[in-house]
Amino acid sequence: MTLILVVILTALVFEFINGFHDTANSIATVVATRVLNPRQAVMMAAVTNLIGALWGTAVATTIASGLIDAKVASQEVLICALLGAIIWNLVTWYGGLPSSSSHALVGGLVGAAVAAARSWDVVIWSKYEPGQWYPKGLLGKVVIPMFASPILGFFLAFLMMGLLFALFRNMTPRTVNTVFGRAQLASAMSMGFMHGTNDAQKTMGIIALALAAGTANGGLENLPSWLAFLQTAPPEPGQTLAIATWIKVMCALVMAAGTASGGWRIIKTLGHKMVRLQSVHGFAAEASSAAIIGVASHFGFPVSTTHTVSAAIMGVGAAKRFSALKWTIVERMIWAWVLTIPVSATLAFWLMRTLQTIGYAN
């Protein structure tokens, strides 16, 4: 029971860090264009994240039952997975690099599970079900979206920016800024909402997985009646794990609290260092990102808000002119993207092996 509570606490710490780490990406453009000041943007994001987090559970289900064999998902595995992701998130936050909390968590899960089982077979790489045209597992739910979402974000924002240039080319810059200053409020709120539908759900999946494993192995037996809500029945074969309402509410509130604490280092990188943004550029980047993340959340893909938003900002910058992008900053960001899954997986792997060595895990 104590170990399960440690998992839940660690998961909530991850969710809080996710709130100020990844949410900074979703509000960077609206701050950079000065449509909202930092305090207003953070509070707007906190509210829209909260609403979005309560909207659905498709991504939470993917994390809970679609990436690794649930039989190996012990409390120790989940703690090491979360710690690996937390360490990487803090390192990249300190460096002001907008890396992906989503991919850090996925890497942590894979690394810890492989260490626990001493085999790659526990990873659900790819599987098809009758009548299914698209692979599930790590390939279909993480790897393909990991590459597709930033590519789509770049080109959709590039095309949208080009269309806006064509439609509003005869307007004065002042009129354009006035129109899109208002429009960006809507796009920023959409971005915050979609961020909540995707990112907040990852921790929901971890907590549900921990409780299901604890229920299955008897770790939650003989609970007092007021704690009976912690018991979570493992899914039947072929079924997905249900996410309790209290888990959704708790994760949503913690993420909103993390958002409210801000993430100014990453906002500075995305909103000021990479390319100079005006309200029309912010609108195009946010609208493009929100559309892609919304589709991903619907299908249960745990995509990276970071990658999608960053690529969309690159897209609007390239639509102005390619030289408008500060390529040294872009290069640092891409390295952070590439390294996130392997580094977090390696951290979680060695944390798990350390626990095994000292006898705290099998």
C-alpha positions as CSV (number, residue, x, y, z in Angstrom):
1,M,0.0,0.0,0.0
2,T,2.8,2.4,0.9
3,L,4.6,1.8,-2.4
4,I,1.4,2.4,-4.3
5,L,1.0,5.8,-2.6
6,V,4.6,6.6,-3.5
7,V,3.8,5.9,-7.1
8,I,0.8,8.2,-7.0
9,L,2.8,10.9,-5.3
10,T,5.6,10.6,-7.8
11,A,3.1,10.7,-10.7
12,L,1.6,13.9,-9.3
13,V,5.0,15.5,-9.1
14,F,5.6,14.5,-12.7
15,E,2.2,16.1,-13.6
16,F,3.0,19.3,-11.7
17,I,6.3,19.6,-13.6
18,N,4.5,18.8,-16.8
19,G,2.2,21.7,-16.0
20,F,5.0,24.3,-16.0
21,H,7.3,22.5,-18.5
22,D,5.0,21.7,-21.4
23,T,2.3,24.3,-20.8
24,A,4.9,26.9,-21.3
25,N,5.0,25.7,-24.9
26,S,1.3,26.3,-25.4
27,I,1.3,29.9,-24.1
28,A,4.7,31.0,-25.5
29,T,3.2,32.5,-28.6
30,V,0.5,34.5,-26.9
31,V,3.0,35.9,-24.5
32,A,5.6,36.7,-27.2
33,T,3.0,38.6,-29.2
34,R,1.9,40.5,-26.1
35,V,-1.7,39.7,-26.6
36,L,-1.7,38.5,-23.0
37,N,0.8,39.3,-20.3
38,P,2.5,36.3,-18.7
39,R,0.2,36.2,-15.7
40,Q,-2.9,36.3,-17.8
41,A,-1.6,33.7,-20.2
42,V,-0.7,31.3,-17.3
43,M,-4.1,31.6,-15.7
44,M,-5.9,31.2,-19.1
45,A,-3.8,28.0,-19.7
46,A,-4.5,26.7,-16.2
47,V,-8.3,26.9,-16.7
48,T,-8.3,25.5,-20.3
49,N,-5.9,22.7,-19.3
50,L,-8.3,21.8,-16.4
51,I,-11.3,21.6,-18.8
52,G,-9.4,19.7,-21.4
53,A,-8.0,17.1,-19.0
54,L,-11.5,16.2,-18.0
55,W,-12.7,15.8,-21.5
56,G,-11.7,12.2,-22.4
57,T,-9.4,9.3,-21.6
58,A,-8.2,7.9,-24.9
59,V,-4.5,8.9,-24.3
60,A,-4.7,7.7,-20.7
61,T,-5.8,4.3,-21.9
62,T,-2.9,4.1,-24.3
63,I,-0.4,4.8,-21.6
64,A,-2.1,2.4,-19.1
65,S,-2.5,-0.6,-21.4
66,G,-1.0,0.0,-24.9
67,L,2.8,0.3,-24.6
68,I,4.1,-2.3,-22.2
69,D,2.9,-5.6,-20.8
70,A,0.8,-4.8,-17.8
71,K,2.1,-7.9,-15.9
72,V,5.5,-6.3,-15.6
73,A,4.2,-2.9,-14.5
74,S,5.1,-3.2,-10.9
75,Q,5.1,-0.2,-8.5
76,E,8.9,-0.2,-8.7
77,V,8.8,0.0,-12.5
78,L,6.4,2.9,-12.5
79,I,8.4,4.8,-9.9
80,C,11.6,4.4,-12.0
81,A,9.8,5.3,-15.2
82,L,8.4,8.5,-13.6
83,L,11.8,9.4,-12.0
84,G,13.6,9.0,-15.3
85,A,11.1,11.3,-17.0
86,I,11.2,13.9,-14.1
87,I,15.0,14.1,-14.2
88,W,15.1,14.7,-18.0
89,N,12.3,17.2,-17.7
90,L,14.1,19.2,-15.1
91,V,17.4,19.1,-17.0
92,T,15.8,20.4,-20.2
93,W,13.7,23.0,-18.3
94,Y,16.9,24.3,-16.6
95,G,18.4,24.6,-20.1
96,G,15.3,26.3,-21.4
97,L,14.8,23.5,-24.0
98,P,11.2,22.6,-25.0
99,S,11.6,18.8,-24.8
100,S,8.6,16.5,-24.6
101,S,7.3,15.3,-21.2
102,S,5.2,12.8,-23.2
103,H,8.1,11.1,-24.8
104,A,10.1,11.3,-21.6
105,L,7.4,9.3,-19.8
106,V,7.1,6.8,-22.7
107,G,10.9,6.3,-22.6
108,G,10.9,5.9,-18.9
109,L,8.2,3.2,-19.1
110,V,10.1,1.3,-21.7
111,G,13.4,1.5,-20.0
112,A,12.1,0.5,-16.6
113,A,10.0,-2.4,-18.0
114,V,12.9,-3.8,-20.0
115,A,15.2,-3.6,-16.9
116,A,12.6,-5.4,-14.8
117,A,11.9,-8.2,-17.3
118,R,15.5,-8.3,-18.6
119,S,13.9,-8.7,-22.0
120,W,12.6,-6.4,-24.8
121,D,9.6,-8.8,-25.2
122,V,7.6,-6.8,-22.6
123,V,7.4,-3.8,-24.9
124,I,4.3,-3.9,-27.2
125,W,6.0,-2.8,-30.3
126,S,3.2,-3.3,-32.8
127,K,0.0,-5.3,-32.9
128,Y,-3.1,-5.5,-35.1
129,E,-6.6,-6.4,-34.2
130,P,-9.3,-7.8,-36.6
131,G,-10.5,-5.1,-39.0
132,Q,-7.8,-2.7,-37.8
133,W,-5.8,-0.8,-40.5
134,Y,-3.4,1.0,-38.2
135,P,-0.8,-0.6,-35.8
136,K,-1.2,-0.2,-32.1
137,G,1.6,-0.4,-29.6
138,L,4.8,1.7,-29.5
139,L,5.2,1.9,-33.2
140,G,1.6,3.1,-34.0
141,K,0.9,5.1,-30.9
142,V,4.3,6.8,-30.3
143,V,6.9,6.4,-33.0
144,I,4.9,7.3,-36.1
145,P,3.1,10.2,-34.4
146,M,6.4,11.4,-32.9
147,F,7.7,12.1,-36.5
148,A,4.3,12.9,-38.1
149,S,3.1,15.6,-35.6
150,P,6.0,18.0,-36.0
151,I,6.1,17.5,-39.7
152,L,2.4,18.2,-40.0
153,G,2.7,21.1,-37.5
154,F,5.4,22.7,-39.7
155,F,3.6,22.4,-43.0
156,L,0.1,23.2,-41.7
157,A,1.4,26.4,-40.0
158,F,3.5,27.2,-43.1
159,L,0.4,26.8,-45.4
160,M,-1.9,28.7,-43.0
161,M,0.6,31.5,-42.7
162,G,0.9,31.7,-46.5
163,L,-2.9,31.8,-46.8
164,L,-3.2,34.6,-44.3
165,F,-0.5,36.6,-46.1
166,A,-2.5,36.3,-49.3
167,L,-5.9,37.2,-47.7
168,F,-4.7,40.2,-45.7
169,R,-1.9,41.5,-47.9
170,N,-3.8,44.8,-48.5
171,M,-4.5,45.5,-44.9
172,T,-2.2,47.8,-42.8
173,P,0.0,46.1,-40.2
174,R,-1.9,47.9,-37.5
175,T,-5.3,46.4,-38.7
176,V,-3.8,43.0,-39.0
177,N,-2.4,43.1,-35.5
178,T,-5.8,44.3,-34.1
179,V,-7.7,41.5,-35.9
180,F,-5.4,38.7,-34.9
181,G,-4.8,40.1,-31.5
182,R,-8.4,39.2,-30.8
183,A,-8.4,36.0,-32.8
184,Q,-5.3,34.8,-30.9
185,L,-7.3,34.8,-27.7
186,A,-9.5,32.0,-29.2
187,S,-6.5,30.1,-30.7
188,A,-4.6,30.3,-27.4
189,M,-7.6,29.0,-25.5
190,S,-8.0,26.1,-28.0
191,M,-4.3,25.3,-27.6
192,G,-4.6,25.2,-23.8
193,F,-7.7,23.0,-24.0
194,M,-6.1,20.5,-26.5
195,H,-3.0,20.4,-24.4
196,G,-5.1,19.3,-21.5
197,T,-6.8,16.6,-23.5
198,N,-3.5,15.0,-24.3
199,D,-0.8,15.8,-21.7
200,A,-2.7,15.6,-18.5
201,Q,-4.0,12.1,-19.4
202,K,-0.6,10.5,-19.4
203,T,-0.3,10.7,-15.6
204,M,-3.9,9.5,-15.3
205,G,-2.9,6.3,-17.2
206,I,0.1,5.8,-14.9
207,I,-2.0,6.1,-11.7
208,A,-4.7,3.8,-13.0
209,L,-2.0,1.3,-14.0
210,A,-0.5,1.4,-10.5
211,L,-3.9,0.8,-8.9
212,A,-4.8,-2.0,-11.2
213,A,-1.5,-3.7,-10.6
214,G,-1.9,-3.2,-6.8
215,T,-5.4,-4.6,-6.9
216,A,-4.4,-7.6,-9.0
217,N,-1.5,-8.6,-6.7
218,G,-3.4,-8.1,-3.5
219,G,-1.7,-4.9,-2.4
220,L,-5.0,-3.1,-1.9
221,E,-6.8,-5.8,0.1
222,N,-8.3,-5.1,3.5
223,L,-8.6,-1.4,2.9
224,P,-10.9,0.6,5.1
225,S,-14.2,1.5,3.5
226,W,-13.2,5.1,3.0
227,L,-10.3,4.0,0.8
228,A,-12.2,1.4,-1.2
229,F,-12.3,3.8,-4.2
230,L,-8.5,3.0,-4.7
231,Q,-9.3,-0.6,-5.8
232,T,-9.2,-0.7,-9.6
233,A,-10.1,-3.9,-11.4
234,P,-7.6,-4.9,-14.1
235,P,-9.2,-5.0,-17.6
236,E,-10.5,-8.2,-19.1
237,P,-8.5,-9.7,-21.9
238,G,-8.9,-7.5,-25.0
239,Q,-10.4,-4.7,-23.0
240,T,-8.9,-1.3,-22.0
241,L,-8.3,-0.1,-18.5
242,A,-11.0,2.3,-17.2
243,I,-9.9,5.6,-15.7
244,A,-11.8,6.6,-12.6
245,T,-13.3,10.1,-12.4
246,W,-11.4,11.0,-9.2
247,I,-8.1,10.2,-11.0
248,K,-9.0,12.6,-13.8
249,V,-10.0,15.4,-11.5
250,M,-6.9,15.0,-9.3
251,C,-4.5,15.0,-12.3
252,A,-6.3,17.9,-13.9
253,L,-6.1,20.0,-10.8
254,V,-2.4,19.2,-10.2
255,M,-1.5,20.0,-13.8
256,A,-3.4,23.3,-13.6
257,A,-1.4,24.2,-10.4
258,G,1.8,23.4,-12.2
259,T,0.7,25.6,-15.1
260,A,-0.1,28.4,-12.7
261,S,3.5,28.3,-11.5
262,G,4.8,29.3,-14.9
263,G,7.6,28.1,-17.1
264,W,9.4,31.3,-18.2
265,R,12.7,29.7,-19.4
266,I,10.9,27.7,-22.1
267,I,8.5,30.6,-23.0
268,K,11.6,32.8,-23.6
269,T,13.2,30.2,-25.9
270,L,10.1,29.6,-28.0
271,G,8.5,33.0,-28.0
272,H,11.5,35.2,-28.3
273,K,14.7,33.4,-29.2
274,M,13.7,31.2,-32.1
275,V,11.8,33.7,-34.3
276,R,10.2,37.1,-33.8
277,L,6.4,36.7,-33.6
278,Q,3.4,39.0,-34.2
279,S,-0.2,38.1,-33.4
280,V,-0.9,36.8,-36.9
281,H,2.0,34.4,-36.6
282,G,0.9,33.3,-33.1
283,F,-2.6,32.7,-34.4
284,A,-1.4,30.5,-37.2
285,A,1.0,28.5,-34.9
286,E,-1.6,27.9,-32.2
287,A,-4.5,27.1,-34.6
288,S,-2.4,24.6,-36.5
289,S,-1.0,22.9,-33.3
290,A,-4.5,22.8,-31.6
291,A,-5.9,21.0,-34.7
292,I,-3.2,18.4,-34.8
293,I,-3.2,17.7,-31.0
294,G,-7.1,17.5,-31.1
295,V,-7.0,14.8,-33.7
296,A,-4.2,12.9,-31.9
297,S,-6.2,13.0,-28.6
298,H,-9.2,11.6,-30.3
299,F,-7.3,8.6,-31.5
300,G,-5.4,8.1,-28.3
301,F,-1.9,9.2,-29.6
302,P,0.2,10.6,-26.8
303,V,1.9,13.2,-29.1
304,S,4.2,15.9,-28.0
305,T,2.7,19.3,-27.5
306,T,6.3,20.6,-27.4
307,H,7.2,19.1,-30.8
308,T,4.0,20.2,-32.5
309,V,4.0,23.8,-31.2
310,S,7.7,24.2,-31.8
311,A,7.4,22.9,-35.4
312,A,4.4,25.2,-36.0
313,I,6.4,28.2,-34.9
314,M,9.2,27.1,-37.2
315,G,6.6,26.9,-40.0
316,V,5.3,30.4,-39.5
317,G,8.8,31.7,-39.3
318,A,9.8,29.9,-42.5
319,A,6.7,31.4,-44.2
320,K,8.1,34.9,-43.5
321,R,11.5,33.8,-44.8
322,F,13.8,30.9,-43.8
323,S,16.4,33.4,-42.6
324,A,14.0,34.6,-40.0
325,L,14.6,31.4,-38.0
326,K,17.5,31.3,-35.6
327,W,18.9,28.0,-36.7
328,T,21.2,27.5,-33.7
329,I,18.2,27.5,-31.4
330,V,16.3,25.2,-33.7
331,E,19.3,22.8,-33.7
332,R,19.4,22.7,-29.9
333,M,15.7,21.9,-29.8
334,I,15.9,19.1,-32.3
335,W,18.7,17.5,-30.3
336,A,16.5,17.6,-27.2
337,W,13.7,16.0,-29.2
338,V,16.0,13.2,-30.5
339,L,17.5,12.5,-27.1
340,T,14.4,12.5,-25.0
341,I,13.2,8.9,-25.3
342,P,16.6,7.2,-25.2
343,V,17.9,9.3,-22.3
344,S,14.8,9.0,-20.2
345,A,14.7,5.2,-21.0
346,T,18.4,4.9,-20.0
347,L,17.8,6.8,-16.8
348,A,14.8,4.6,-15.9
349,F,16.6,1.4,-16.9
350,W,19.5,2.1,-14.5
351,L,17.3,3.3,-11.7
352,M,15.4,0.0,-12.0
353,R,18.6,-2.0,-12.1
354,T,19.9,-0.2,-9.1
355,L,16.8,-1.2,-7.1
356,Q,17.3,-4.8,-8.2
357,T,20.9,-4.7,-7.2
358,I,20.2,-3.5,-3.7
359,G,17.3,-5.9,-3.3
360,Y,14.3,-3.5,-3.4
361,A,12.9,-5.0,-6.6
362,N,12.8,-8.4,-8.3
